[in-house]
Amino acid sequence: MVAATDGSNAQKLGLTAGLVVQELGWDEDTDDELRADIEDAIDAEMVDEDADDVVDVVVLWWRDGDGDLVDALMDAIGPLAEDGYVWVLSPKTGKSGYVDPSEIAEAAPTAGLTQTSAISLGDWSAARLVQPKARAGKKA
């Protein structure tokens, strides 16, 4: 059962039971309610940066001053499944650690990703980044 707190932010992220979600960039300021929503939605705990699993989704908490976003995205896509995606969560305007959305939009293609959407999650903004599909549409 998915917790329905404020319209379930995990549902906004498209997270469902059975997905393997890796969390990167956790710190004291992360949204614990959102983290609980995510774990309720996937019916499991998120894995951390030390996990060796192939993951379906990476949740990357990112703040101004955290370093090089391109490097962080390159690290994030390492364990990502072919059809997996990355959510970059950053503090909203006026919050400590605010990241201008253009920074994420500029870093994504350098890391080989494409931004597909952006949503609001309380005090955090989330940008969804995907790996480009092969033009020929290869089948497994």
N, C-alpha and C positions, 0 to 999 in steps of 0.2 A: 504494500500500500504506500502510495506517495503522499507525503505530508503536504497539505495545501496551504502553506504559509504565504501570504501576500501574492497569490496567483501562482505559486510555486515557481520560483526562479529557476530551478533545475529543469522544469518543463520548457521555460523560455530558452534554455541552453540546448534543448533537444536531447536531454539525457534520459535513458531508459534502463530498466533492469538488464543486467548481463553485460553492459559495456564496462571495459576496463579503462579507468580514468586515472591519469597520473597528475599529481599536483606538484607544481614547482613554484618557488618564490614565496612560500609560506612565511609569515612574520607575525608579530604581535598585533598588527593592524588589520589582518585579514578578517573577513566577515564570517564569524563562526556559524551564524544561522544559515548562510548560503552554503557553507561547507556541509552542514548537517542535511540540508535539502538535497545536495548532490549525492551524498552517501545513501540517503533514503531512496532516491530515484534509481540509483544503480544497484541497490540492494547489496552493497558491499562497501568496504573502506577504499578510499583512493590510495593508490600506490605512490611512493615517494621517488625521489630522483635516484635512489640506489637500486630500484627494482630492475630486474633483467627482462621483464615481460614485454611482449609487443602490446602496445596500448591503442585503444580506439580514439581516445580524446586526451589532450593535454590541457589542463587548466593552469595558466601561467599568471600568477599575481605579479604585476609589474608597476614599479613606481619610479618617478624621476630620481635619478641618482643611483639606480640599481646596477648601472654598468652599460654595456653595449647590447642593445635589444637584438641586433642581428645575430650576435653570438649566442644569445639566449634562445632565439628561435631555431638556430641551427642545432643546438643541443636538444631542443624540444622535439624536433622532427626525427631525430635518430631512432627512437624506439616506436615511432608512429606507424600504424598499419597503413597500407597503401591508400585506403579510403578514409583514413582518420583525419582529424582536424584539431586545430589549436584554438582555444579561447584565451585571449589576452585580456585580463581584468586589470583595470587601472582606476585610481581614484578619480572621482568626478571633479569638474572645475571648482576651484575654491577649497578643495580638500588638500591636506598635506600629501605631497608626493604626486600631485596632478601631472599627467602626461598628456601633451597635446595629441589629439587623434592623428594629426598629420605625421607625427613621429612613427606611429604604428603603421600607417599607410605607406610610408616611405621604406620602412625596414622590411616589410613583408616580401616584396618582390626580390630584394637582395638576398633573402633567405630562401627563395624559391617558392614562396607562398602567395596566395591571392586572397585579399579581403573580400568576404561575401556579404557580411552584415555587421551591424552594430546594434546593441541593445543596452537598456538601462537596468541596473540591478541595485536598487537602493543607492548607497554611497559610491558604488562602483559602476564603471562603464565596461562593457565587454565587446571585443571585436573578434569575429570568427574568421579564422584564416584556414584555407584549404590548400592542399597540394594540387597543382594543375593536373587534369586528366590528360592522358595521351590522346592526341588528335585522332589517331586511327581507331580508337575505341577498342582496345585489346580485350579479349575475353579470357577468363581463367579456365 
